[in-house]
Amino acid sequence: MIEYRCAVCGHDSDTTICRHCQHAVDRALDAITNLHTHLDPRRPATPPGERVRGTGEIPLPINITAVDLAAPARQPTLTHTARQWPQDHQGHQSVATTLDQWAHDWRDLRGHGERLPSPTVAELSTWLKARWGTWAAHEHPAAAEFADEMTELERTLRRVTGIDRDQTQPVGDCPGGCGTRLRATPWQTSVECRRCGTRWDRGQWGELAAAIREAA
């Protein structure tokens, strides 16, 4: 029964965040975890020979946006403490800090006395993902804001790393009966069918993919 308009995409939904947008956030969190490992300060922020906008200066020897994004949680960004960098660079909050802030918010709002994970991107992403579809997407007052922020964070990481798409591979047909061909990337902890919502954990779809290769 349709009772809501999805707060993210505006389509009819049976909950405040539709299933499609819930799955999109799951995929964004998986992508964020992987893309974070590819942040490379040595990758030029501007093409060779191009001057930094508004400064007249040659490109910096490191990509300070990548440095900012890769910083540990709750640590000031490099650009906030290094006065020699161009003044038009506004700096970015680190990925770990962004996820850590959401984890603290969710823990406090849920009021279950939950123990927070280690403030690493991988641990925080896993912790948030486990609570997103089961609680936050349905009950958190800023669920749409979280969805938008994760989408934007993934987009930023793709721009900075130069990885414009996921390298997914087929892992088998959906066991839920709809026959949808499932695809996954090596870093995913689970794969979920976008059509019917059936989810497999890594062990299950890994075994399926191995069986398909053996049969072939």
C-alpha positions in Angstrom: 0.0 0.0 0.0 1.4 3.4 -1.1 1.4 5.8 1.8 4.4 8.0 1.3 6.4 10.0 -1.3 10.1 9.0 -1.0 11.9 11.8 0.7 14.9 11.3 -1.7 13.4 10.8 -5.2 9.8 11.8 -4.7 8.3 8.6 -6.0 5.5 6.7 -4.4 6.7 4.4 -1.6 5.4 2.3 1.2 8.0 3.9 3.6 9.7 7.3 3.9 12.7 6.2 1.8 11.8 3.9 -1.1 13.5 0.6 -1.6 15.4 1.8 -4.7 16.9 4.7 -2.7 17.7 2.5 0.2 19.7 0.2 -2.1 21.4 3.2 -3.7 22.7 4.2 -0.3 23.9 0.7 0.4 25.8 0.8 -2.8 27.2 4.2 -2.1 28.6 3.1 1.3 30.3 0.1 -0.4 31.7 2.4 -3.0 32.9 4.9 -0.4 34.8 2.2 1.4 36.6 1.1 -1.7 37.2 4.5 -3.2 38.7 5.8 0.0 41.5 3.2 -0.3 42.3 4.6 -3.8 42.9 8.2 -2.6 46.4 9.2 -3.8 47.9 12.6 -2.8 50.3 12.1 -5.7 47.5 12.2 -8.3 47.5 15.7 -9.8 44.5 17.8 -8.9 44.8 19.8 -12.1 46.1 18.7 -15.6 49.9 19.1 -16.1 50.9 22.7 -16.7 47.5 24.1 -15.8 47.6 26.8 -13.1 45.5 26.7 -10.0 42.3 28.7 -10.5 42.5 32.3 -9.1 46.1 32.1 -8.0 48.4 32.2 -11.0 50.4 29.4 -9.4 51.5 26.2 -10.9 49.8 23.0 -9.7 50.6 21.9 -6.2 53.0 19.0 -5.7 50.3 17.0 -4.0 46.5 16.7 -4.3 45.4 18.4 -1.1 41.8 17.4 -1.6 42.9 13.8 -1.5 44.9 14.5 1.7 41.8 16.2 3.3 39.5 13.3 2.4 41.9 10.6 3.6 42.6 12.3 7.0 41.6 10.4 10.2 38.3 11.1 11.9 38.1 14.3 14.0 41.4 15.6 12.7 41.4 19.2 11.2 41.9 19.2 7.4 45.4 20.0 6.1 44.1 23.1 4.3 42.8 24.6 7.5 46.3 24.5 9.1 48.6 25.1 6.1 48.6 28.8 5.2 50.7 28.3 2.1 48.0 26.7 0.1 45.8 28.7 -2.3 43.1 30.7 -0.7 40.4 29.6 -3.1 40.8 26.0 -1.9 38.0 25.6 0.7 39.1 22.2 2.0 37.1 19.0 2.5 36.1 17.3 5.7 37.6 13.8 5.8 35.5 10.8 4.8 36.1 9.2 8.2 35.0 12.4 10.0 31.7 12.6 8.0 30.9 8.9 8.7 31.9 9.2 12.4 29.6 12.2 12.9 26.6 10.3 11.5 27.5 7.2 13.7 27.5 9.4 16.8 24.2 11.0 15.8 22.5 7.6 15.2 23.9 6.1 18.4 22.6 9.0 20.4 19.2 9.1 18.7 18.6 5.4 19.0 19.5 5.5 22.7 20.4 1.8 23.0 23.8 2.4 24.5 25.5 0.9 21.4 29.2 0.8 21.2 30.6 2.8 18.3 33.0 1.2 15.9 36.6 2.1 15.4 36.7 5.4 13.5 37.9 4.0 10.3 36.1 4.3 7.0 35.6 0.5 6.6 34.3 0.0 10.2 32.1 3.1 10.1 30.6 2.2 6.7 29.7 -1.3 7.9 28.2 0.0 11.1 26.0 2.6 9.3 25.0 0.2 6.6 23.8 -2.4 9.1 21.5 0.2 10.7 20.4 2.1 7.5 17.9 -0.3 6.0 16.6 -1.7 9.3 16.2 1.7 11.1 17.5 4.9 9.8 15.8 4.9 6.4 12.5 4.5 8.1 12.8 6.4 11.4 15.7 8.9 11.3 14.4 12.5 10.8 17.3 13.3 8.5 17.3 10.1 6.5 17.1 12.0 3.2 20.0 14.2 4.2 22.1 11.2 4.9 21.2 9.6 1.6 22.1 12.8 -0.3 25.4 13.2 1.6 26.5 9.7 0.9 25.7 10.1 -2.8 27.6 13.4 -2.9 30.5 11.9 -1.0 30.7 9.0 -3.5 30.6 11.5 -6.4 33.5 13.5 -4.8 35.6 10.4 -4.3 35.1 9.3 -7.9 36.2 12.8 -9.1 39.3 12.8 -6.9 40.3 9.2 -7.6 39.4 9.2 -11.3 37.4 6.0 -10.8 34.2 6.8 -12.7 32.4 3.5 -12.3 32.5 0.2 -10.4 34.2 -2.8 -11.9 31.4 -5.2 -11.2 31.3 -8.8 -12.3 28.3 -11.3 -12.7 27.9 -13.6 -9.7 24.8 -15.5 -10.6 21.0 -15.2 -10.9 18.9 -13.9 -8.0 17.8 -16.8 -5.7 14.6 -14.9 -4.9 12.8 -16.2 -8.0 12.9 -13.1 -10.2 15.9 -14.3 -12.3 17.7 -10.9 -12.2 21.4 -11.3 -13.0 23.4 -10.2 -10.0 26.7 -8.3 -10.2 29.1 -7.4 -7.4 32.5 -5.8 -6.9 35.3 -7.4 -4.9 34.9 -5.1 -1.9 31.2 -5.6 -1.3 30.2 -7.4 1.9 26.8 -8.4 0.4 24.9 -8.2 -2.9 21.2 -7.3 -3.0 18.8 -7.7 -5.9 17.5 -4.3 -7.0 14.2 -5.9 -8.3 13.0 -8.1 -5.4 15.3 -7.1 -2.5 16.8 -10.5 -1.8 20.2 -10.2 -0.2 23.2 -12.6 -0.2 26.2 -12.2 2.0 29.7 -12.5 0.6 30.0 -16.2 1.4 26.8 -17.1 -0.4 27.4 -15.2 -3.6 31.0 -16.2 -3.6 30.1 -19.9 -3.6 27.6 -19.3 -6.4 30.2 -17.5 -8.6 32.7 -20.4 -8.0 30.0 -23.0 -8.9 29.2 -21.1 -12.1 32.9 -20.9 -13.1 33.4 -24.6 -12.4 30.3 -25.6 -14.4 31.6 -23.5 -17.3 
